[in-house]
Amino acid sequence: MIVQWEGQLHEVSEISGNYVLLIKHCPSSFGSDIRVYLKKSQEETAINLKKGQMITYKARLDDWSAIFGLDARDGEIISVG
């Protein structure tokens, strides 16, 4: 399922050579609610992001776990506010 959501950037990480946005949707969450693995074409944009920015993104929901929350793949940054 492809989703387009907006959330607050918690962190930009690099996991196994992929840039990943950790996004917080729920204000009561301690950390992030979803990990968005970005397409390679989005990496340069991701490097310039700052914690706390609002990010609108589109991605394919991939997996869910009680510990890590949601994972999404093929992420694209639509807008940064």
C-alpha positions in Angstrom: 0.0 0.0 0.0 1.3 3.4 -1.0 0.7 6.2 1.5 1.4 10.0 1.5 1.7 11.3 5.1 3.1 14.2 7.0 5.1 13.9 10.2 7.9 15.5 12.2 11.4 14.4 11.4 13.0 12.7 14.4 16.3 11.7 12.8 18.0 10.9 9.5 20.0 7.7 9.7 22.0 5.5 7.4 21.2 1.8 7.7 23.0 -0.7 5.5 23.9 2.0 2.9 20.4 3.4 2.7 19.2 6.8 4.1 16.3 6.4 6.4 13.9 9.0 7.8 12.7 8.4 11.3 9.4 10.2 11.4 7.2 10.9 14.4 3.4 11.1 13.8 2.1 10.7 17.3 3.0 13.5 19.8 3.1 11.1 22.7 5.6 8.8 21.0 9.1 8.7 22.6 10.9 8.4 19.3 9.7 7.7 15.8 6.6 5.9 14.6 7.9 4.9 11.1 11.1 4.3 9.4 11.0 5.5 5.7 13.8 4.0 3.6 14.4 6.5 0.8 15.0 6.0 -2.9 18.7 6.6 -3.8 17.6 9.8 -5.7 16.4 11.3 -2.4 19.6 11.0 -0.5 21.0 14.5 -1.2 17.7 16.0 0.0 17.8 13.9 3.2 21.3 15.1 4.1 20.1 18.7 4.4 17.1 17.9 6.7 17.0 19.1 10.3 15.3 17.4 13.3 11.9 18.8 14.0 11.0 19.8 10.4 7.6 18.7 9.1 8.1 16.3 6.2 5.5 15.2 3.7 6.5 11.9 2.1 5.2 9.1 -0.1 6.3 5.5 0.5 5.2 1.9 0.3 4.2 0.4 3.6 6.3 -2.7 4.1 6.4 -4.1 7.6 5.3 -3.6 11.2 6.6 -4.7 14.5 5.6 -3.9 18.1 9.2 -2.8 18.9 10.1 -0.7 15.8 6.7 0.3 14.5 6.1 0.7 10.8 8.7 0.4 8.0 8.1 1.9 4.5 10.2 1.5 1.4 10.8 3.5 -1.8 10.3 6.8 0.1 10.1 10.1 -1.7 10.2 13.5 0.0 7.3 15.6 -1.3 7.8 18.7 0.8 9.6 20.1 3.8 8.1 22.7 6.1 
